[in-house]
Amino acid sequence: PISSGDIMRALRVVGKLLISMGVGVLLFVAWTLWGTGFYTADQQNRLSQEFDSAPKLTPARTKRGPGGIESTGPPKSFSPDPGDPVFKIDIPSIDVHQVVVEGVDTAHLRTGPGHYPTCRDGFDLCIEDFDNPAWPGERERVIVSGHRTTYGAPFWDLDKLEQGDDVMVETRWGNFVYEVTEKSVVEADSRAVVIPGDEAEMVLTTCNPKFSASQRLVVYTELDGEGSA
């Protein structure tokens, strides 16, 4: 027969096993939510050094558009590789200071926010409807996507942006200021954002709500002015 001592020993073993499993789950969650940020921070330091050491580019200018804003973009030869640093964004109101990389595939977004590319070699996720890449300063729709919870959570507070808040962009062909105009929430599979536009705008996207990918939070901004080229 099984004695009460045997039962107690079995219960202790099961209890220790459950505690170990619980600790393992907690450690995994902690690493997923916060530990991945160490990797992203290291990558951001590397990307910032690469961006700062890269030579300036001669801007390609076109005639002034609506509101007297001149369209200013990179030279036609500008074609960064997947994962390359392409520009920096600063959003003072939510304390965002990030290097944006080329591409929005999983590996790209682990290093920082990603610039949606046109379809070409090296990109699994891309915008098929764009004939040419859209870059800051141009009268096009520039799309930037970023994580909201893991890998540094650069867009954690994106929902706190208000109309009129500034999004400052530093590129190798000039500096630009975008102004927040509106926010919206769309379904995760909506393609309403990744469509061509003829306005000088930048769209920021991330998962919604926090800790879920069931929807997308979208922040629309318009070019407000241009700094030194």
Secondary structure, DSSP 8 states (H G I E B T S, - for coil): ---HHHHHHHHHHHHHHHHHHHHHHHHHHHIIIIIHHHHHHHHHHHHHHHHHHS-----EEEEE-GGG-EEEE--TT----TT-EEEEEEEGGGTEEEEEEE--SHHHHTTS-EE--BS-TT-SS-BTT-SS---TTSSSEEEEE--SSSTT-TTTTGGG--TT-EEEEE-SS-EEEEEEEEEEEEETT--SSSS--SS-EEEEEEEESTT--SEEEEEEEEEEEE---
